[in-house]
C-alpha cells in the first residue's frame, strides 16, 4: 500500500465522493494539511505525529467551537479512514472537540420580515458587473423562504429544471449529491416565469443555461448571495431578541420549516404524520435531520397549548362539580 500522504488524501476524497458526498470544504482542509506537511518535510502518512498535528491545528485558529470541531473532525475522519485501510497503526490525532456553550436560536423570518427583505432585494440597483440584481436576488431569496431551498440549490437552478406545466422544480445536486422534485404554487410559478422570460430576452434558451446569472454563463455564487443578504439585513436593522443569532441566509430555509409546522398546527393537522413529507421536500436523509430545524417559537407554543386545551376540555368538564 502506497503510504504517500498526498495519495492517501486523494484516495480518501475519492472514497467519500463515491458515497455521494461532495467534500469540498473537507478537501480544502486536507489541502492545507498537505501544504503544512510539505513545509515540514513530511511526505508519508506514517510521518504524521501528534506534535505535528497540534502545530497544524494551532496554525489555523478557529474562534468558534463549531468551526474548530468541523476542522478537527475532518482530520479525525481522514485518519480513522486510514486506520480502517491499514495505512496507519494508530491515529496521531489527540485533540478533542470543544464544547459548544453558545448555542443560540436561529433568527426566524415571519411574513413581515420576509416581505421587507424581498422588497429591499427587488429594489437593488444594477452595477457595471451585475445587471438585473434586483429581480435576481429577489428570486433567490424568495425560493429559499418560500420553498426551503438551500442557497446553493436556488443559485444553481438551470432553465431546464423548471417544469411550468406540472409546477415542479428539479433541484439537482443537493446535499450528499441527491436530486429531488419540489412542487410549488402559482406565486412561485409566476416568479419563475418572470425570471425565465428575462433570461429569454437575454438570449439564453439552452436547458443547461443558469436561471440566476449576471454574465449569462455562470450561476450566481451562493457566497455572493450571502454577502448581499447580510448587507440588506444590516440596512433593514431587524430587532434580534436575546439568545438569537443574527440573521443569515440559511435562516430563510429554517423559517420555512418552522412555518410549515405552525401552519399544520393551525389547520388542525398532526405534524408527526407529515414530518416524513417535509423531510423529503427539504432533501433531508431522514426526519431526524429535519427535526433540527423545528425550533420552538412562542407561536408554536400557543398553538400547542390551544390544541391541548381542546383535547382536555371534555375531561375538565366532567371533573367540574
Backbone bond lengths (Angstrom), bond angles and torsions (degrees), N, CA, C in turn:
res aa  C-N    CA-C-N  psi(-1)  N-CA   C-N-CA  omega(-1)  CA-C   N-CA-C  phi
1 X - - - 1.468 - - 1.526 109.51 -
2 X 1.325 116.28 128.21 1.464 120.86 178.31 1.520 108.76 -69.62
3 X 1.338 116.62 122.47 1.460 120.10 -177.70 1.518 112.26 -99.40
4 X 1.341 118.26 19.74 1.449 121.49 175.47 1.528 109.19 -62.38
5 X 1.325 116.40 133.33 1.460 120.88 -179.00 1.520 110.77 -62.08
6 X 1.329 116.85 -43.92 1.467 120.86 -179.74 1.523 111.28 -62.10
7 X 1.339 116.38 -40.66 1.460 120.08 179.09 1.521 111.02 -67.00
8 X 1.336 115.98 -40.52 1.463 119.93 179.01 1.524 111.07 -62.03
9 X 1.335 116.98 -41.98 1.465 120.58 178.69 1.527 110.10 -63.38
10 X 1.336 116.75 -44.52 1.465 120.35 179.91 1.525 111.12 -62.60
11 X 1.333 117.37 -41.52 1.467 120.88 179.22 1.529 111.11 -66.31
12 X 1.329 116.07 -39.09 1.467 120.33 179.68 1.528 110.52 -63.83
13 X 1.334 117.43 -45.75 1.462 120.86 179.67 1.526 110.81 -64.23
14 X 1.338 116.36 -40.14 1.470 119.66 178.53 1.527 110.58 -63.60
15 X 1.343 116.28 -38.42 1.462 120.70 178.79 1.525 110.96 -63.20
16 X 1.331 117.69 -46.43 1.457 121.23 -178.88 1.529 111.59 -66.24
17 X 1.319 116.79 -39.18 1.466 119.81 -178.67 1.524 111.49 -72.40
18 X 1.316 116.76 -26.33 1.462 119.72 174.39 1.522 111.04 -67.04
19 X 1.335 116.44 -21.70 1.459 121.78 177.40 1.525 112.15 -89.90
20 X 1.335 117.02 3.63 1.458 121.17 177.80 1.512 114.58 95.20
21 X 1.336 118.05 7.21 1.464 120.79 178.23 1.524 109.80 -85.34
22 X 1.329 116.56 149.81 1.464 120.18 176.28 1.524 110.89 -85.40
23 X 1.326 116.62 -47.94 1.464 123.11 173.59 1.524 113.21 57.61
24 X 1.329 116.82 39.34 1.468 120.09 178.57 1.520 111.19 -77.40
25 X 1.332 116.61 -46.77 1.459 119.44 177.96 1.514 110.77 -63.68
26 X 1.336 115.94 -41.75 1.458 120.16 179.03 1.524 111.33 -63.91
27 X 1.330 116.44 -37.19 1.461 119.27 177.24 1.528 110.50 -62.23
28 X 1.327 117.27 -41.36 1.459 120.57 179.48 1.530 110.42 -61.26
29 X 1.336 117.05 -40.67 1.472 120.43 178.30 1.517 110.92 -63.31
30 X 1.320 117.14 -44.11 1.463 120.30 -178.10 1.532 111.45 -71.48
31 X 1.332 117.33 -28.22 1.468 119.37 174.01 1.530 110.16 -66.24
32 X 1.319 116.05 -37.53 1.466 119.56 175.48 1.522 110.67 -62.76
33 X 1.327 115.95 -39.48 1.467 119.63 177.46 1.528 111.00 -62.74
34 X 1.326 117.35 -42.36 1.468 120.67 179.25 1.526 110.89 -61.96
35 X 1.326 116.26 -43.28 1.469 120.08 179.16 1.522 110.84 -63.01
36 X 1.333 116.19 -44.83 1.465 120.53 -179.81 1.531 110.57 -63.85
37 X 1.322 117.19 -42.98 1.463 120.87 179.86 1.523 110.69 -63.70
38 X 1.337 117.06 -41.19 1.464 120.45 179.31 1.528 111.21 -62.66
39 X 1.332 115.99 -38.29 1.467 119.96 178.49 1.523 112.12 -65.33
40 X 1.329 117.20 -22.28 1.462 121.77 -179.71 1.528 111.75 -106.54
41 X 1.323 115.73 15.21 1.457 119.75 175.46 1.516 114.91 71.14
42 X 1.321 117.44 22.66 1.462 121.62 -179.88 1.525 108.80 -100.48
43 X 1.323 116.47 120.27 1.465 121.17 -177.97 1.526 112.29 -113.92
44 X 1.332 116.43 -29.28 1.458 120.28 -174.48 1.515 112.08 -108.41
45 X 1.309 115.78 150.61 1.455 122.59 -176.78 1.528 112.92 -57.58
46 X 1.338 119.68 -46.71 1.474 119.44 -178.72 1.532 113.87 -64.11
47 X 1.337 117.64 -12.72 1.459 119.89 179.05 1.528 112.99 -78.68
48 X 1.314 116.78 -9.96 1.457 119.95 176.09 1.526 109.00 -67.97
49 X 1.312 116.86 125.53 1.458 122.54 -179.36 1.518 109.92 -117.29
50 X 1.336 117.52 159.42 1.472 119.03 176.33 1.521 112.36 -55.90
51 X 1.328 117.57 -39.35 1.456 120.35 -179.23 1.525 110.97 -65.28
52 X 1.336 117.11 -42.57 1.464 120.53 -179.89 1.533 110.31 -63.41
53 X 1.336 117.26 -42.65 1.456 120.40 -179.97 1.527 111.30 -66.91
54 X 1.325 116.83 -36.99 1.470 119.41 176.31 1.533 110.75 -62.54
55 X 1.331 115.58 -41.10 1.465 119.50 178.93 1.529 110.49 -66.26
56 X 1.327 115.93 -38.42 1.467 119.69 179.01 1.525 110.58 -64.27
57 X 1.331 117.37 -45.43 1.465 121.11 179.91 1.523 110.35 -63.50
58 X 1.342 115.86 -40.11 1.464 119.57 179.40 1.526 111.87 -66.33
59 X 1.340 117.05 -26.79 1.465 120.82 -179.21 1.522 112.27 -77.46
60 X 1.329 117.02 -12.41 1.466 121.88 179.51 1.536 108.01 -123.01
61 X 1.324 118.18 70.37 1.474 120.91 -173.93 1.522 112.52 -61.84
62 X 1.295 115.24 140.49 1.459 122.87 176.75 1.519 108.09 -128.17
63 X 1.336 116.54 116.80 1.451 120.12 -177.91 1.524 112.15 -76.22
64 X 1.312 115.72 -39.99 1.462 119.98 -177.97 1.523 110.45 -82.76
65 X 1.333 115.63 138.24 1.464 120.33 -178.71 1.523 111.69 -60.28
66 X 1.318 116.65 -39.53 1.463 119.61 -177.88 1.519 111.09 -64.23
67 X 1.337 116.71 -43.16 1.455 120.57 179.01 1.524 110.95 -64.07
68 X 1.337 115.89 -43.68 1.458 120.31 178.47 1.528 110.99 -61.82
69 X 1.313 117.18 -44.04 1.460 121.18 -178.61 1.520 111.85 -65.12
70 X 1.329 117.27 -37.96 1.466 120.16 176.76 1.520 110.75 -65.13
71 X 1.331 115.79 -40.82 1.468 121.28 -179.65 1.524 110.61 -63.79
72 X 1.329 116.43 -51.93 1.464 120.72 -179.98 1.531 110.64 -67.16
73 X 1.337 116.45 -35.64 1.459 119.99 179.17 1.510 112.65 -62.22
74 X 1.337 117.10 -37.19 1.466 120.42 177.44 1.523 110.62 -63.62
75 X 1.326 116.83 -44.62 1.468 120.48 177.45 1.523 110.66 -61.46
76 X 1.335 116.01 -44.59 1.454 119.73 -179.37 1.512 112.50 -63.47
77 X 1.320 116.59 -40.29 1.468 120.82 179.27 1.530 110.75 -63.09
78 X 1.327 116.44 -42.69 1.467 120.85 178.66 1.520 111.41 -63.53
79 X 1.331 116.80 -45.36 1.469 119.97 -177.36 1.524 111.26 -71.50
80 X 1.318 118.18 -34.59 1.467 120.52 175.77 1.527 110.33 -64.43
81 X 1.318 115.56 -39.83 1.478 119.43 176.25 1.529 110.51 -62.11
82 X 1.325 116.62 -42.53 1.461 120.42 178.28 1.523 111.23 -60.73
83 X 1.337 117.11 -34.93 1.460 120.56 176.70 1.529 111.16 -64.64
84 X 1.340 116.07 -45.14 1.469 119.33 -179.07 1.521 111.27 -66.05
85 X 1.334 116.92 -25.88 1.456 121.91 178.48 1.528 112.01 -88.36
86 X 1.335 116.25 3.59 1.468 123.45 -179.98 1.524 111.94 59.11
87 X 1.326 115.50 33.76 1.458 120.32 174.24 1.532 110.81 -93.58
88 X 1.316 115.72 -13.95 1.456 122.19 175.65 1.522 109.12 -134.20
89 X 1.322 116.26 150.14 1.465 120.67 175.29 1.524 111.53 -88.73
90 X 1.328 116.31 -28.04 1.465 121.30 178.84 1.519 108.25 -156.29
91 X 1.318 116.26 150.23 1.462 120.00 179.45 1.523 109.95 -76.92
92 X 1.341 117.28 130.03 1.466 119.84 178.09 1.531 113.35 -83.13
93 X 1.327 117.51 -0.97 1.462 120.81 -177.65 1.521 110.09 -86.63
94 X 1.328 116.65 117.26 1.458 122.14 -178.57 1.524 112.56 -113.70
95 X 1.312 118.01 0.87 1.459 120.81 -179.63 1.537 110.20 -72.79
96 X 1.301 116.32 141.75 1.459 121.51 175.25 1.527 109.30 -105.94
97 X 1.290 115.31 160.68 1.465 120.03 -179.31 1.524 110.63 -73.81
98 X 1.311 114.76 152.59 1.459 119.66 176.55 1.521 110.45 -83.01
99 X 1.295 114.49 150.27 1.453 119.52 176.59 1.529 108.75 -78.83
100 X 1.317 116.26 130.27 1.460 121.03 179.59 1.527 108.63 -86.46
101 X 1.313 116.09 102.39 1.463 120.68 -177.09 1.520 112.90 -94.87
102 X 1.335 116.72 -17.15 1.471 120.21 -177.38 1.519 109.93 -108.67
103 X 1.325 116.07 71.22 1.457 120.87 -179.01 1.528 108.39 -98.68
104 X 1.303 114.83 90.93 1.454 119.66 -177.72 1.519 110.97 -89.38
105 X 1.313 114.66 158.80 1.457 120.25 176.84 1.521 109.46 -74.91
106 X 1.313 117.31 149.68 1.466 119.71 177.39 1.519 111.27 -74.73
107 X 1.315 116.02 154.07 1.458 121.16 174.90 1.522 107.82 -76.69
108 X 1.322 116.86 125.53 1.459 121.44 -178.80 1.525 109.80 -106.52
109 X 1.315 115.37 126.96 1.460 121.87 179.23 1.522 109.41 -83.68
110 X 1.326 116.83 122.07 1.451 119.41 169.87 1.522 108.37 -88.16
111 X 1.325 117.10 -177.63 1.470 119.94 -175.75 1.523 111.77 -61.11
112 X 1.344 116.73 -37.96 1.472 119.91 -178.69 1.527 110.69 -67.64
113 X 1.338 117.46 -44.35 1.464 121.00 177.53 1.527 110.59 -60.30
114 X 1.327 115.71 -46.23 1.466 119.98 -177.62 1.529 110.69 -62.83
115 X 1.334 116.64 -40.21 1.465 119.88 -179.87 1.528 110.91 -63.09
116 X 1.327 116.76 -42.60 1.462 120.12 178.25 1.525 111.24 -63.09
117 X 1.320 116.33 -42.75 1.458 120.34 179.90 1.525 111.20 -62.94
118 X 1.322 116.81 -46.25 1.460 120.36 -177.18 1.527 111.08 -67.92
119 X 1.313 117.16 -36.84 1.469 119.57 177.15 1.525 110.85 -65.99
120 X 1.331 116.31 -40.48 1.463 119.88 178.30 1.519 110.74 -66.02
121 X 1.338 116.77 -38.58 1.461 120.18 178.87 1.525 110.98 -65.89
122 X 1.333 116.58 -43.08 1.464 120.59 -179.21 1.523 112.00 -63.63
123 X 1.330 116.65 -25.58 1.478 120.71 -177.68 1.527 112.41 -89.01
124 X 1.321 118.67 2.28 1.463 120.13 -179.13 1.533 110.42 -62.53
125 X 1.308 117.83 132.99 1.475 120.24 179.68 1.530 111.32 -79.76
126 X 1.318 115.30 157.81 1.464 120.16 174.14 1.521 109.62 -73.34
127 X 1.326 114.85 162.15 1.462 120.72 171.18 1.521 108.06 -137.46
128 X 1.325 119.20 171.62 1.471 120.26 -175.40 1.525 114.50 -56.96
129 X 1.324 117.82 -25.71 1.462 120.65 -177.34 1.515 113.29 -100.15
130 X 1.324 117.49 -6.55 1.461 120.34 -175.95 1.517 110.53 -146.69
131 X 1.324 116.05 109.22 1.450 122.23 175.66 1.526 108.99 -97.54
132 X 1.309 116.29 137.93 1.459 119.55 179.80 1.517 113.24 77.23
133 X 1.322 116.98 33.51 1.461 119.83 -179.39 1.529 111.82 -61.73
134 X 1.335 116.47 -40.98 1.458 120.11 -177.36 1.518 113.24 -58.02
135 X 1.336 118.01 -61.59 1.466 118.52 -178.65 1.526 113.08 -64.93
136 X 1.333 117.03 -28.43 1.469 119.57 -179.81 1.516 111.20 -66.90
137 X 1.321 117.24 -52.67 1.461 119.69 -178.51 1.524 111.73 -72.41
138 X 1.325 116.76 -32.38 1.460 119.43 173.94 1.516 110.05 -58.82
139 X 1.334 117.23 -44.09 1.460 121.13 -179.83 1.517 112.53 -65.78
140 X 1.315 117.51 -43.43 1.471 121.18 -179.12 1.522 110.74 -63.12
141 X 1.335 116.49 -48.23 1.462 119.61 -177.92 1.526 111.38 -67.56
142 X 1.329 116.81 -34.87 1.466 120.35 179.20 1.525 110.70 -65.39
143 X 1.315 118.23 -38.06 1.467 121.00 178.70 1.523 111.54 -70.54
144 X 1.325 116.66 -35.39 1.469 119.72 177.55 1.527 110.57 -66.42
145 X 1.327 116.24 -39.81 1.465 120.22 -177.76 1.528 111.70 -83.28
146 X 1.316 117.29 -41.41 1.462 120.88 -173.98 1.509 114.99 -81.69
147 X 1.351 117.25 -27.00 1.464 120.96 -179.12 1.526 112.66 -121.61
148 X 1.323 117.42 -1.81 1.459 119.69 179.24 1.514 113.99 69.77
149 X 1.340 117.46 25.41 1.464 119.53 179.06 1.522 110.36 -72.48
150 X 1.320 115.60 149.37 1.458 120.20 169.02 1.523 107.95 -69.99
151 X 1.342 115.88 155.24 1.463 119.52 -178.72 1.522 111.05 -58.43
152 X 1.318 117.01 -43.12 1.461 120.15 179.91 1.516 112.63 -64.48
153 X 1.340 117.01 -33.92 1.461 120.67 178.63 1.518 111.07 -68.83
154 X 1.333 116.62 -43.45 1.467 119.87 179.49 1.522 111.10 -66.07
155 X 1.334 116.45 -45.97 1.467 119.91 -178.62 1.529 111.65 -65.21
156 X 1.322 117.47 -31.25 1.459 120.94 -174.75 1.515 115.57 -87.81
157 X 1.320 118.49 4.68 1.465 120.18 -179.07 1.528 111.49 -62.56
158 X 1.340 115.04 144.48 1.468 122.49 176.97 1.529 109.53 -112.76
159 X 1.313 115.65 161.18 1.465 119.64 -179.85 1.525 111.20 -58.83
160 X 1.340 116.53 -36.32 1.455 120.53 -179.37 1.511 113.97 -73.42
161 X 1.327 117.69 -7.28 1.469 120.82 179.79 1.518 112.31 -83.54
162 X 1.321 117.24 -3.90 1.467 121.12 -176.78 1.521 109.71 -101.48
163 X 1.332 116.25 119.93 1.459 122.76 174.72 1.526 106.83 -109.89
164 X 1.333 116.03 89.61 1.463 120.83 -174.47 1.526 111.84 -66.87
165 X 1.328 117.83 -34.17 1.459 120.45 -177.74 1.523 112.08 -64.31
166 X 1.324 116.25 -41.23 1.471 120.55 -179.20 1.523 112.98 -97.44
167 X 1.344 116.92 2.34 1.463 122.67 -178.10 1.524 110.96 52.75
168 X 1.325 114.06 56.23 1.464 121.52 -179.32 1.514 110.48 -129.71
169 X 1.329 114.98 147.37 1.458 122.50 168.86 1.518 108.14 -113.07
170 X 1.323 116.77 137.45 1.461 121.07 171.99 1.523 106.57 -98.42
171 X 1.320 115.65 109.68 1.468 121.05 179.84 1.522 107.45 -96.44
172 X 1.326 115.78 111.62 1.463 120.90 -173.82 1.523 110.85 -102.44
173 X 1.324 113.97 148.19 1.462 120.04 172.78 1.503 114.19 59.59
174 X 1.346 117.53 44.60 1.454 120.77 175.69 1.516 110.68 -72.77
175 X 1.324 116.14 -159.36 1.453 120.22 -179.80 1.521 109.61 -60.95
176 X 1.331 116.66 139.85 1.461 124.16 -175.98 1.525 111.93 63.45
177 X 1.350 116.57 19.69 1.453 120.59 175.56 1.508 114.51 74.68
178 X 1.326 118.71 11.93 1.467 121.10 -176.12 1.526 110.78 -86.81
179 X 1.334 115.41 148.21 1.461 122.10 174.63 1.520 108.63 -113.66
180 X 1.333 116.15 157.04 1.460 119.24 -178.65 1.523 110.13 -154.62
181 X 1.325 116.03 162.60 1.460 122.88 174.63 1.528 108.54 -97.51
182 X 1.328 116.11 132.40 1.465 120.83 -178.52 1.532 108.34 -122.76
183 X 1.330 118.43 109.28 1.467 120.26 176.67 1.523 110.65 -73.87
184 X 1.308 116.23 155.19 1.459 120.52 -179.97 1.514 110.12 -145.95
185 X 1.325 115.82 166.57 1.449 121.71 -178.64 1.520 112.41 -94.04
186 X 1.326 116.64 -175.36 1.473 120.82 -175.26 1.529 113.73 -66.31
187 X 1.338 119.08 -32.85 1.471 120.10 -178.80 1.526 110.65 -67.16
188 X 1.318 116.76 -44.45 1.461 119.65 175.16 1.517 109.78 -65.52
189 X 1.345 116.52 -36.28 1.464 120.09 177.94 1.516 111.71 -61.16
190 X 1.329 117.55 -41.89 1.467 121.32 177.77 1.529 110.96 -64.39
191 X 1.337 116.09 -41.40 1.467 120.04 178.82 1.534 110.82 -60.93
192 X 1.333 116.08 -45.31 1.461 120.13 179.97 1.528 110.88 -65.86
193 X 1.331 116.49 -38.98 1.463 119.90 -179.36 1.529 110.84 -63.35
194 X 1.325 116.77 -39.62 1.464 120.09 178.39 1.528 110.84 -65.51
195 X 1.325 116.52 -39.79 1.454 119.34 179.68 1.532 111.31 -68.76
196 X 1.331 116.76 -38.86 1.471 120.70 177.32 1.517 109.89 -64.45
197 X 1.329 116.43 -41.95 1.473 120.27 178.51 1.527 110.57 -61.79
198 X 1.316 116.56 -43.26 1.462 119.90 178.86 1.523 111.03 -62.94
199 X 1.310 117.23 -40.86 1.467 120.52 178.61 1.524 110.59 -68.21
200 X 1.342 116.60 -33.01 1.456 119.45 178.14 1.508 112.02 -66.96
201 X 1.336 116.63 -37.77 1.458 121.69 177.00 1.517 110.37 -62.46
202 X 1.349 115.70 -33.29 1.463 120.04 -179.83 1.528 111.90 -77.71
203 X 1.324 117.16 -5.78 1.456 119.66 176.95 1.504 115.14 99.77
204 X 1.324 118.66 5.44 1.463 121.43 -179.22 1.522 109.57 -91.03
205 X 1.324 116.74 115.72 1.459 120.55 -179.52 1.530 111.82 -128.18
206 X 1.300 118.49 -9.57 1.456 121.55 -179.07 1.525 110.31 -71.83
207 X 1.340 118.52 138.86 1.471 120.78 179.65 1.526 113.45 -58.05
208 X 1.342 117.17 -30.18 1.461 120.25 -178.55 1.529 112.74 -84.59
209 X 1.327 117.46 -2.39 1.464 119.79 179.27 1.519 109.35 -68.37
210 X 1.337 117.98 140.15 1.466 120.46 -178.43 1.518 112.17 -66.28
211 X 1.332 115.68 143.63 1.460 120.78 177.74 1.523 110.75 -75.98
212 X 1.319 116.71 -41.59 1.463 122.11 179.91 1.523 108.98 -113.36
213 X 1.324 116.23 110.33 1.457 121.11 -176.06 1.520 109.41 -153.66
214 X 1.331 115.05 156.13 1.461 120.18 175.96 1.521 112.13 -110.38
215 X 1.341 116.53 -19.38 1.462 119.15 -179.32 1.529 112.77 -116.16
216 X 1.333 117.28 1.99 1.460 120.83 179.07 1.511 114.08 82.32
217 X 1.332 117.67 -7.16 1.468 120.35 -177.30 1.520 112.96 -119.11
218 X 1.310 115.98 -42.24 1.465 120.21 -175.81 1.524 110.73 -109.52
219 X 1.326 114.98 142.30 1.465 119.70 175.56 1.525 109.87 -68.94
220 X 1.314 115.63 153.36 1.467 120.25 173.16 1.523 108.37 -59.83
221 X 1.317 117.41 132.01 1.459 120.68 -178.15 1.527 109.53 -75.40
222 X 1.346 118.59 137.55 1.469 120.38 178.49 1.524 112.99 -57.33
223 X 1.336 116.74 -33.88 1.462 119.39 178.21 1.515 111.81 -64.50
224 X 1.327 116.93 -38.10 1.460 121.05 177.44 1.525 110.59 -67.13
225 X 1.335 116.06 -40.91 1.466 120.05 176.70 1.526 110.65 -62.33
226 X 1.334 116.65 -38.95 1.463 120.82 179.71 1.530 111.12 -64.75
227 X 1.335 116.70 -42.14 1.468 119.80 178.47 1.526 111.20 -62.84
228 X 1.321 115.96 -42.37 1.465 120.13 178.46 1.526 110.50 -63.22
229 X 1.321 115.88 -41.92 1.465 120.81 177.73 1.526 110.58 -58.36
230 X 1.336 116.99 -46.17 1.462 120.62 -178.40 1.531 111.47 -62.82
231 X 1.333 116.48 -40.23 1.471 118.74 178.75 1.525 110.68 -63.14
232 X 1.321 116.41 -40.02 1.464 120.05 -178.47 1.526 111.52 -67.03
233 X 1.333 117.42 -45.32 1.467 118.72 -177.43 1.533 110.84 -68.48
234 X 1.334 116.81 -29.36 1.459 118.78 174.92 1.526 110.42 -65.70
235 X 1.337 116.30 -41.48 1.462 120.23 178.57 1.525 111.52 -67.64
236 X 1.337 116.22 -36.11 1.462 119.73 -179.14 1.522 111.81 -75.50
237 X 1.329 116.85 -23.05 1.478 122.62 174.85 1.524 111.96 53.20
238 X 1.325 115.86 54.41 1.462 119.63 176.36 1.531 109.97 -62.90
239 X 1.303 116.17 144.17 1.461 120.99 175.69 1.526 109.20 -75.96
240 X 1.334 115.98 122.79 1.469 121.15 -178.48 1.528 108.48 -105.85
241 X 1.332 118.34 117.02 1.475 120.23 -179.20 1.523 111.60 -64.41
242 X 1.323 115.77 160.24 1.462 120.90 175.44 1.526 110.19 -60.49
243 X 1.322 115.35 139.84 1.460 120.30 178.91 1.510 114.24 80.67
244 X 1.333 117.36 7.86 1.469 122.05 -179.52 1.521 108.81 -116.61
245 X 1.324 117.22 139.95 1.455 121.22 179.69 1.520 110.61 -72.19
246 X 1.305 115.98 157.49 1.465 120.37 173.38 1.533 108.88 -64.79
247 X 1.335 118.47 148.45 1.464 120.78 -177.86 1.530 112.21 -60.47
248 X 1.322 116.18 135.30 1.460 121.29 170.59 1.526 107.80 -134.82
249 X 1.304 116.76 167.50 1.461 121.31 -168.45 1.529 112.53 -58.45
250 X 1.335 117.18 -36.51 1.466 119.81 -178.91 1.526 112.03 -66.56
251 X 1.340 117.44 -16.97 1.463 120.71 178.01 1.531 111.62 -62.68
252 X 1.331 117.35 -25.64 1.467 119.92 178.14 1.521 110.61 -65.23
253 X 1.309 116.94 -41.17 1.472 121.57 176.97 1.532 109.78 -67.05
254 X 1.317 116.35 -41.76 1.461 121.46 178.06 1.529 110.13 -60.35
255 X 1.333 115.45 -42.87 1.465 120.41 -179.52 1.521 111.26 -64.23
256 X 1.313 117.29 -35.53 1.465 120.94 177.66 1.521 110.61 -60.46
257 X 1.342 117.04 -46.15 1.467 121.10 -177.59 1.529 110.91 -63.61
258 X 1.327 116.53 -46.23 1.469 120.23 179.88 1.532 110.13 -65.91
259 X 1.327 116.84 -37.49 1.461 120.43 178.41 1.517 112.24 -62.58
260 X 1.337 116.90 -37.69 1.475 120.44 176.93 1.523 110.55 -63.01
261 X 1.328 116.08 -44.99 1.463 120.09 -179.61 1.519 110.91 -61.95
262 X 1.326 116.61 -44.09 1.462 120.84 179.72 1.527 110.92 -63.25
263 X 1.321 117.50 -40.89 1.465 120.90 179.87 1.530 111.07 -64.68
264 X 1.335 117.39 -38.92 1.465 120.16 178.74 1.521 111.01 -64.38
265 X 1.331 116.06 -41.04 1.460 119.12 177.74 1.526 110.16 -60.49
266 X 1.335 116.64 -46.13 1.454 120.35 -176.34 1.527 112.26 -68.23
267 X 1.339 116.64 -25.75 1.463 120.38 179.36 1.522 112.10 -89.94
268 X 1.341 116.46 1.87 1.456 119.97 178.01 1.511 114.19 77.44
269 X 1.330 117.59 18.37 1.462 121.80 -179.97 1.515 110.25 -90.55
270 X 1.328 116.26 159.93 1.457 122.17 178.62 1.528 108.88 -91.62
271 X 1.334 118.62 108.43 1.470 120.62 -177.01 1.524 113.34 -59.61
272 X 1.332 117.55 -32.81 1.459 119.67 -176.30 1.523 112.25 -63.93
273 X 1.338 116.63 -29.36 1.467 119.49 -179.98 1.530 111.99 -79.57
274 X 1.340 116.82 -13.67 1.464 120.63 -176.86 1.523 112.92 -109.22
275 X 1.324 117.06 0.11 1.452 119.97 -176.49 1.524 111.40 -65.02
276 X 1.334 116.91 -35.97 1.467 119.77 177.61 1.533 110.67 -64.20
277 X 1.323 116.41 -38.52 1.457 119.71 178.82 1.531 110.48 -65.20
278 X 1.325 116.13 -43.80 1.468 119.81 179.04 1.521 110.55 -64.20
279 X 1.328 116.60 -39.52 1.463 120.93 179.24 1.526 110.79 -61.19
280 X 1.337 116.61 -44.15 1.465 120.91 178.50 1.520 110.87 -66.17
281 X 1.324 115.97 -42.69 1.469 121.01 -178.81 1.525 110.90 -59.83
282 X 1.337 116.81 -40.35 1.463 121.31 -176.10 1.528 113.00 -86.28
283 X 1.344 116.74 -3.82 1.455 119.63 176.55 1.512 114.03 80.24
284 X 1.335 117.33 28.21 1.456 120.76 178.11 1.531 110.87 -88.68
285 X 1.314 115.32 155.81 1.460 120.76 -179.61 1.526 109.99 -71.31
286 X 1.333 117.25 -39.14 1.458 121.25 -179.25 1.528 108.82 -152.32
287 X 1.349 117.25 165.27 1.469 120.08 -178.43 1.520 113.76 -61.21
288 X 1.331 117.92 -24.18 1.466 119.60 179.21 1.520 110.31 -61.54
289 X 1.337 117.10 -34.90 1.463 120.23 177.74 1.526 110.75 -68.13
290 X 1.332 116.30 -36.24 1.467 120.53 179.18 1.519 110.91 -70.02
291 X 1.339 116.73 -35.31 1.464 120.85 -177.02 1.519 111.70 -60.60
292 X 1.338 117.80 -25.57 1.459 121.29 178.76 1.526 110.40 -60.93
293 X 1.338 116.64 -29.97 1.455 121.47 -176.79 1.529 112.62 -81.67
294 X 1.317 117.19 -15.60 1.462 119.52 -170.67 1.524 110.77 -86.10
295 X 1.314 115.06 73.57 1.457 122.54 178.97 1.527 110.09 -71.80
296 X 1.333 115.82 136.25 1.458 120.05 177.84 1.529 109.12 -76.05
297 X 1.311 115.86 126.55 1.464 121.80 179.31 1.527 108.72 -119.20
298 X 1.345 118.14 163.46 1.468 119.63 176.75 1.522 112.74 -56.28
299 X 1.333 116.72 -35.81 1.468 119.59 179.61 1.528 111.06 -65.89
300 X 1.347 116.43 -40.82 1.459 120.03 178.76 1.525 110.61 -66.30
301 X 1.335 116.84 -41.44 1.460 119.85 178.34 1.522 110.97 -61.94
302 X 1.325 116.10 -40.35 1.464 119.86 179.85 1.525 110.68 -63.85
303 X 1.328 116.79 -42.52 1.467 119.89 179.60 1.522 111.12 -67.95
304 X 1.342 116.96 -38.55 1.467 120.02 178.26 1.528 110.30 -64.66
305 X 1.334 116.79 -41.15 1.460 120.33 178.26 1.532 111.17 -64.40
306 X 1.330 115.68 -41.82 1.471 119.29 179.31 1.523 110.67 -61.95
307 X 1.346 116.68 -41.07 1.458 119.93 -179.68 1.534 110.62 -67.41
308 X 1.338 116.12 -39.67 1.465 118.77 -179.70 1.521 110.70 -66.20
309 X 1.334 116.85 -40.39 1.457 119.94 179.69 1.533 111.18 -62.72
310 X 1.330 115.97 -39.68 1.469 119.81 177.72 1.524 110.56 -65.31
311 X 1.336 115.61 -37.69 1.466 120.17 179.89 1.532 111.56 -68.39
312 X 1.335 115.90 -39.72 1.466 120.29 -174.68 1.518 113.57 -87.84
313 X 1.326 118.88 -9.03 1.459 122.37 -175.44 1.533 113.25 -55.20
314 X 1.349 120.33 -44.81 1.473 119.50 178.63 1.523 112.34 -58.92
315 X 1.307 117.59 -40.38 1.467 120.90 -179.49 1.517 110.88 -66.72
316 X 1.337 115.84 -41.88 1.458 119.76 178.73 1.532 110.28 -63.83
317 X 1.308 116.95 -40.83 1.450 120.77 -178.47 1.533 111.40 -63.58
318 X 1.349 116.71 -40.93 1.451 121.11 179.07 1.521 111.58 -68.36
319 X 1.331 116.55 -29.71 1.468 119.60 -177.26 1.525 112.53 -79.42
320 X 1.345 116.78 -16.06 1.465 119.06 -179.91 1.521 110.67 -70.57
321 X 1.356 117.77 138.04 1.463 121.06 -179.98 1.532 111.34 -68.41
